[in-house]
Amino acid sequence: MGDPYDYAAVGAGPANLSLAAQAQARPGLRGVHLERAERFAWHPGLLLPGATLQVSCLKDLVTPVDPTSPYTFLAFLHAQGRFHQFLNARFRAVHRTEFDAYLRWVAEQLPTVRFGHEVHAVDFTGSCFALETRHGTVRARHVVLGTGQTPYVPEPFRDALDDTVFHSGQFLRHADGLAGKRVAVVGGGQSGAEVVRHLLTARARPAELHWITRRPGLPPLDESAFTNDLFLPGAARAFFHLPASEQAARLAAQKYAGDGIDDTLLTELYQLLYLATYVEQDAGPVTLLTGHEVTGFTRAAGGALRLVLKSADATAEAEADAVVLATGYRQGLPACLRPLLPRIRFRDGLPRVRADFSLEWDGPAGHRIHVQNGARHAFGIADPQLSLLAWRSRTVLDSITGTDSTAGTDSTAGTDRTDADRTTAHDHT
């Protein structure tokens, strides 16, 4: 059967790709990355033309902890023969389609990544973890979960998903079929804004568009320098040491700062709405409904969807042929971990996480279950985002190998300026 791997990673999205890339620089470390998809894809349903990152391209898989790595975004540009042209283009932000190409480029070079290997169950045998796949059982001393977050579907729509009601993560799969139809976009964050822009600039536009959000307005993303200090490792560590009640309160207070819309996109959308309303004679009506929540819906004769909307002082209805749920994502442990759930410690329904991103469980201390992109409640709003991706992966690798690779780096930069009393932060979505 052979010796178990040092670690087995479930999922090969950006989080575990960062882990795999950094592990290549650790001689003797044996790891394997198991991904159910047949090939790499990073939110393919939202790779819309014009959509850009909300973080610097230097916050890639490895640069913040190892700028000399062969897996940096700049190394990708050089390998593709477009480094100088990229600089001359002076993009304000990197397009998501190009960053997706970078991620695929890295994935294709990593020998430890196995696509088409879905993990059905993870259990502990007493001496190691056993990960069951259709290709057989994989044994490892540690497990790293990097399966990403789950699309959030509001209660009225949970049993109604089909080709006419779908999450924005599947938008491009349905986009061509929305031409000439009445479309409602539910959600006022970055994804909702990008979907609305796409619909307003499509060659064949919807006949009618409703943009519905329960937010009182469309707040911009706070990208000021002092707010961005919260996206430093020191800030995440400071958040980790706060009392649980204060952590929850701060996450709630940071909601709009952490889930705003890129300011440039807001200006573009305002201009598009102006043109559609006042200038373009053949444009279908566009209605922006802030402060409205969808509380229910019915399917009318012919398949039309009649949405019930509630605001602070009234109820209303809106009809649509299709509903796009730009309602974000929620963290949670993957289904494959079900055999171990009774052994994991929870608090208020959320798993307890240690400083090395491992879950508290009743198993041996020498065998850990690490979580990537699943500890927002413990480390703050930066945890699910790209900003701390490289630092988090290195923290996990240091825990697995029992080493400390932080010497000589700026991984704790910002600790002196980031105290536990700060309450502002933002979320790059």
Secondary structure, 3 states (H helix, E strand, C coil): CCCCEEEEEECCCHHHHHHHHHHCCCCCCCEEEEECCCCCCCCHHHCCCCCECCCCCCCCCCCCCCCCCCCCHHHHHHHCCCHHHHHHHCCCCCEHHHHHHHHHHHHHHCCCEEECCCEEEEEECCCCEEEEECCEEEEEEEEEECCCCEECCCHHHCCCCCCCEEEHHHHHHHHHHHCCCEEEEECCCHHHHHHHHHHHHCCCCCCEEEEEECCCCCCECCCCHHHHHHHCHHHHHHHHCCCHHHHHHHHHHCHHHHCCECHHHHHHHHHHHHHHHHHCCCCCCEEEEECCEEEEEEECHHHCEEEEEECCCCEEEEEECEEEECCCEECCCCHHHHHHHHHECEECCEECECCCCEECECCCCCCCEEECCCCHHHHCCCCCCCCCHHHHHHHHHHHHHCCCCCCCCCCCCCCCCCCCCCCCCCCCC
